[in-house]
Amino acid sequence: MIDPKPGEVDQVPDADPVNRGEKVRGTYVWDANQVLQNSEEILEFAKEKKLNWLYVHLDLQQPFSAYSSFVKQASAAGIEVHAMGGNPSWALQETREKMMTLVKYVKDYNLAVKGDERFHGIHLDIEPYLLPEWNADPERVISNWISNIDAFVTELKKGSQLQASMDLAVWLDKYKVPGEIISVSKWMIDRMDHVSLMAFRNTANGSNGIVDVSKEEIAFADELGKLILISVEMKESHEGQHVSFYEKGAKYMEGELAKLPEMLKDSPSYTGNIVHAYEYWKSAKP
């Protein structure tokens, strides 16, 4: 590989298109060791569940060869693979370099491998409201977070068509970007190619159901011409049984998710569903 001259940016080739169908159906693989040690098991699960989308947490200490075969097999099975990383602290400016390290790894990886082995994007899970700094000064944290996200997307898009995406809590529309009238949710949706909206409820309809808690963000995405994935929870929750499908099981979850296309048929932003996460789904109640 020839190093670019100062001021030049390597053009990162696109991933080969995946024949995956119109609506997304996917999951998160958070344990980086799972892909390294149990890739066949993940792919079999994905085929069994008819998945066409995976967010995969990367171990950046691994050589590119650790992921190329897995992504190639996923692509052949009609599954898009997006690299994933994140931590609540990634919202703070002092940790921005960690995001940039992930961007560099993925871009270098895509430069080094074949079209059907490339990642389609980078997905961030940054939940800064879990930090003590959020309670002390949420406005400062939001300012840092906005700045970091802007830098992340700018760097990702230099010389590449990689998709930028992130998880987004459904209540962030209650917070404004400091010094502006736009909500944090709308700003994030506008900056990303798509967001996975953490609509952690175990019923599709009703006053506190998946569609109801998602309506503000879906309206923003409809207005902005962006894409929304609805993310639901299968992990046991201590915030109340209404948050997760853990107690009700996988079959019940499928029934609720099956209601969403009809309920959201007038929202062009609605693009499919993501289940959090592989490790909980594979051991879920029937």
N, C-alpha and C positions, 0 to 999 in steps of 0.2 A: 504494500500500500504506500502511495506517495503522499508525504505530508503536505497539506495545503500551504500556500504562501501566506504570509501575514495578511489578515483582512479577508482571506478567502474561507469559504465553508465547504467542507465535503458535502456533496449531494448524496444523501442516504437513499438508496433505492427502496421503492415501495415493496411491501409484502405482496405476494401473489394473492389475488382475490380468492376468497373461500366461498364455496357454494353452500351457504348456510341457511337459506330461507329468510323470509322477511322479518319475522319476529324473533328477537333474542330470547334464548332460554339458557341460562348459565349459572355458574357458581364461582365462589372464591376458593382458591387453594392457598391457605395462609402458611402452612408449614412448608418451608422451602425444601426440607429434607424429603418430603413426600414425592416431589417431582424427581429428585435425584435417586431415590431408592425404590419407589413404587409407581413408576410412570405407567406401567401396563394396567395396574389396578385402577388408576385414575381414569385412563382412557376407556376401560371397560365400563366403569361406572357412568362416564359421560355418554357412552353409546346406549347403555341400558336406559338412562333417563332422557335420551334424545336431546342432549345438550349441544349447543352450537357456539358456546362462548365461555371462555375461562379467563379469570383474573388470577395470575400466578405470581406469588411472592418470590422474589429472586434472592439468592445468596450471591453477592457481588464478588465473593472470593473464588467463585467457581470459574473454570475455563468455559469458553463459549460452547465447546463440545458437550458440556453437561446438559444443555438445553436444546441443541439443534435437532436431535433425533425425536425428542418429545414433541416439539412444535411441528416438525414435518409429519409425524403420525397424526397429530391433531388436525392439521390442515387437510390431510387426505380423508379424514373422517368428517369433514365439514365443520370444523371447530376453529373459530378465531381465538388466538391466544394474545392476551394483553399482559405485559409485565406490570407488576404491582409492588408498591412500597409505601411506607408511611409510618408516622409516629406522631403523637400529639405535639411533641416538641418541634416538629418540622414547620410549625406555624411561626416560630420565632426566627428573627433574622440571623441570629448567631448560628443556626443550624442549616442555613440555606445551602451550604456546600454539600450536605448529604443528598439533597434533591438533585443537585447538579451532577453528583457522582453517579446517581442512578441514570440520569439522562445520558451521560457520556457512555456508560456501560451499554445501554440499549442501542444507542446509535452506532457505537463501534461494533457491537454484535451484528447488527443488521448489515453493516458494511462488509462483514467478514463471511457471512453465510449466504446460502441460496434463497431464492424468492419464497419457496414454500417452508423455509425454516425461520422466517423473520417474524418478529413481534409486530402486531398491528397498532400498538399504542402503549402508553404508560398510564396506569391508574393509581391515583393517590388516595390513601385513607389517612387523613389528618383531622383529628378531633380535638382541637385546642381547648375546648370547654372542659376537658378532663384535667387540665393543668391548674395548679394553684394560682398561677398568674391571671387566669381568666376571672376568678372571683375577685382578685385584688384590683384589676384594671382591664376589663374586657375591651375597652376602646383601644388601648395600646396593643393588645394581642391581635385584635382584628386588623389594625393598621399593618402590623408585621405580617400577618397571614396574607392579606391582600397583596402586599408587596412581594412576598415569596411566590405566591401563585402566579403573579404577573411575570416574574423572572423565569419561573419554571416553563410556562407556556412559550415565552419568547425564545428561550434556549432550545426547547424541544422542536419548535417549528423552523429553526435555522437549518435550511438545507434538507428538510424532511417533511413528509406528509403524515408522520406518526400522529395518531389521535391522542388528544389530551382529555383525561377524564378523572373524576373524583367521586367519592362518597359524599353525600350531603344530608345533614339532619333536616327533618321536615319543619322544625321550628325556627330555623335561622332567618326566616323572613321577618321575624320580630326585631331583628337587629339591623341598624343602618351602617353603611360604610361611613366611617368618620369624615365629617365635613361635606357629605353628600346626602341627597335625598333617596338614593337607591338602596334597597335592602341588600344585605350580604348574600342572600339566596340568589337574587336576580343578577347581581354582579358576577357571582361564581358561574351561574348557568351561561351567562353571556360570554365569559372568557373560555369556557370549556367547549369541546366538541360534543360531549354528552356527560350527564351526571347520573350516578346511581343514587336514587333517592331512598334513604333509609326509612321506608314506610313500615316500621316495625309494629304491625298489628296483625291479628289472626282472623280477621273477618274482612271480606272485600267491601261490604256496604255498611250502612249505619252511620250514626253521627260521629263515631270515633273509629271508623274503619279505614282500610287502606286508601280508598279513593278520597274520602273526606280529608284525611290528614295530608294528602298530596296535592290538593286542588290548587293552592296558591302557586306552588312551584311548577305544576303542569301548565297553568295559565301563563306564567312567565316564559316557559319554554315554547309554548304555542306562539306567543307574541314575538319571540326572538328567533324563531325558526331553528331551535336547537332540539336535541333528542334527550328523552328521559327514559331511564330504566327503573323499574320498581324493584327495590331490594327488600326481601322479607327475611325474617329471622327463624332459624331452627334450633339455635342454641338455647339451653335452659336460661330463663331470665328470672332475676329477683326483683324486677320492677313491676311485676304483675303478670298474670297469665295471659292477658290480652295482648302482650307485646310479642310473644313467640308462638310458633306452631309446635313447640316441643311437647306439650301435653296432648295436643290433638292428633299429632302424627302426620306422616307424609301423605297419605291418601286424602285426608281432610284438606291439607294445604293445597294439593293439586286441584281439588274442587273449587276452592276459593280463588286460586290464580286463574282458573278457567273462566271465571266471571269477568275478569278485567277487560279483555278485548271488547266485549259488548258495552260495558259500562263506560269505557274510554274511547269509544269509536269516533267521537267528534273531536278528539284531541290528537292532531297529527304528530305531536311530540312523543306520544307513548310508543315505545319501541320494543318492549318486552320485559322480562322478569329475571332477577338474579336472586339465588337463594344463598343466604349466609349460614353456614359455609359447608364446603365438602365434608369436613371431618365430622360435622354434626348431622348432616343429611344422610351420610352413608350408614350411620348407626341410629337413625330416627325410628320411632315407633311406626309400625305399618300404617 
